[in-house]
Amino acid sequence: MEGGDKLKEIEPEKLDKITGGTAISIWTGIVIAAIVVFIAGVIEGITNPERCNG
């Protein structure tokens, strides 16, 4: 090995325990999508008001 070549093989047991990043759960995604849809509806209601047919 020369200089910066410092590679080490990771054991499969340790490899299974490695996690990375911040995962967004399904529920977080659903909540964010619901908020976006709600805000889009409010904006559409303000910009394009229509009377109810009731």
C-alpha positions in Angstrom: 0.0 0.0 0.0 1.2 3.5 -0.8 0.5 6.8 0.9 -3.3 7.3 1.1 -4.4 3.8 0.3 -6.0 2.8 3.6 -8.8 0.5 2.6 -10.2 -2.0 5.0 -12.7 -4.7 4.4 -15.8 -4.4 6.6 -17.2 -7.5 8.1 -20.8 -8.4 7.0 -22.2 -8.1 10.5 -20.8 -4.5 10.8 -22.0 -3.7 7.3 -25.6 -4.6 8.2 -25.5 -2.1 11.1 -24.4 0.8 9.0 -27.1 3.4 8.4 -26.7 6.7 6.7 -28.6 9.9 6.2 -31.8 11.1 7.7 -34.7 9.0 6.3 -38.1 10.6 6.0 -40.7 8.2 7.2 -43.9 7.5 5.2 -46.0 9.4 7.8 -43.8 12.5 7.5 -44.2 12.4 3.7 -48.0 12.0 4.0 -48.2 15.0 6.3 -46.0 17.2 4.1 -48.1 16.2 1.0 -51.4 17.0 2.9 -50.1 20.4 3.9 -49.0 21.2 0.3 -52.4 20.1 -1.1 -54.3 22.2 1.6 -52.2 25.3 0.9 -52.7 24.8 -2.9 -56.5 24.6 -2.3 -56.5 27.8 -0.2 -54.5 29.7 -2.9 -56.8 28.5 -5.6 -59.8 29.5 -3.6 -58.4 33.0 -3.1 -57.3 33.5 -6.7 -60.4 31.8 -8.4 -63.4 32.2 -6.1 -66.6 30.4 -7.1 -70.0 30.3 -5.4 -71.3 27.0 -4.1 -74.1 25.5 -6.0 -76.2 24.8 -2.9 
